[in-house]
């Protein structure tokens, strides 16, 4: 899961929040790359520091991170450079590398630079809505 998906779920109602909540209900396990966690906190500090819902969002975020699985940077660091050469936006390489190392079932994002790839190795890249539809049995993961 990428940082923007997490941030959207923290501050806005919609599919991203539904996905975060469903993870807390045990319907799926979220996996977070260490780089993504750092990016989330950086964006919170830089863009949401004065947001009135920040304290609530931070509590929710901690709950989400505690319920999920962390992929430590040391586990995927060696793979990042190889993925950076294959990506339109090299900044997405840590997420790609962590996804492969953690053997996730899907990578969830709204990032067009990632979505255009359709998959990372054998891992499908899905929008949040597509994953929710799959969980609900309304679609199959490509």
N, C-alpha and C positions, 0 to 999 in steps of 0.2 A: 504494500500500500504506500502511495506517495504522500508527501507532506501536504499538498493542497487538498487531497481527499480528507485527510485527518482534520485540517483546519476548517474546511467546509462543514464537516460533521460537528465540530465544536460550536460554531457560531451561527449556523443556519439550519433551519428545518429542511428536510428533504431526504433524498436517497442516501447521502453520505452519513447523516445522523442515524438513519434507520439501520445502516450497516454496522455502525459502531454499537448501537444498542443491541442489535441481534447477536453481536459477538459476546456481549455481556450475558445474554440469555443462553449462551452455549451452542448456538446454531452454527457457528464457524469459529475458527481460531485465526486471529490476526497475527501476522508476523511483521516485525518492524526492524529495518536496517538501522544500525546505530547512526549512520549519516542522516537518515530521515528524521530520527528523533532530534538530533541536533538542529536540523533545518527548521523543524516545527518550533522549537524554543527560540531560535533566532528570529523567526517571523513574528512570533508572539511579542517578543521584546521590541522589535523594530516597528511593527505595524499595529499592534493591538494593546500597547501599554496603557493607553487611556480608555480603552473600551470598557463600558460599565459592566459587561458580563465576564470580564477576564477572570475574576476569582472563581466563579462557578465553572468556567471553561477549564481552568487549571485543575480543579478537583476532578472533573470529568476525565480530563486527559490522563491524570495519574491512575485513575481506575482502569481506563482503557489499556494503558501501557502495562499495568500490573497483571491484567487478565491475558494479555497477549504474550508473544514470544519475541525476545530480542535476539537479533543476529549481530554479534559483536563484529566490529570492523576487522579485527585480526582474522576472523574466519573467512572473509571474502576479499581482503585487501589485495591478495596476489592476482585476483581475477579482474580487478577494476581496469587496469590498463588495456587489456585485451578487449573488454567491452567498450571502452571509450573510443577505440578505433572503429567500432562498428555502429556507433550511435550518431544520429544527427546532432544531438546535443550531448556533448561529453559529460555534462553534469549529471546525466541520468545513469551513467555507468555504475556507480555504487549500488543503486537500486537494482539494476539488472544483475550485477554480480551476486548480491545478497540473495536475490530471488532464486538464482540457479543453485547456489551453495546450500540454501535452506530447503531446496526441493519443494517450493510452494506449489499449490494446485493452480493458482492464477495470480497475476499481478493486476491490481486494481489502480486505475488512474484515469484522469481526464486530460492528461498531457498529450497533445497531438503528436509531438515528436516520438512518443512511445507508442501511441495507438496505431500509428502508421505502420509499425513493425509487425503488428498482429500477434507476434509471439516472440519470446526470448528463449531460444533453444526449443524445448517442447512445451514451455509454459505459455498458455494463452494470456494475452493482455486484454483486459476487459474494462469497460466503463462500470461504474457502480451499479447502474440500473441493470446491466446485463448479468452481473453476478447475483443480484437480488432475484432476478427472474429465474436464474438457474437454481438458486436455493429453493425457490417456491415451486420448482418443477415445471415452470412455463417455458423453459428453453434448455438446450444442452450447451455445454461449454464447447466452443469450436475446437 
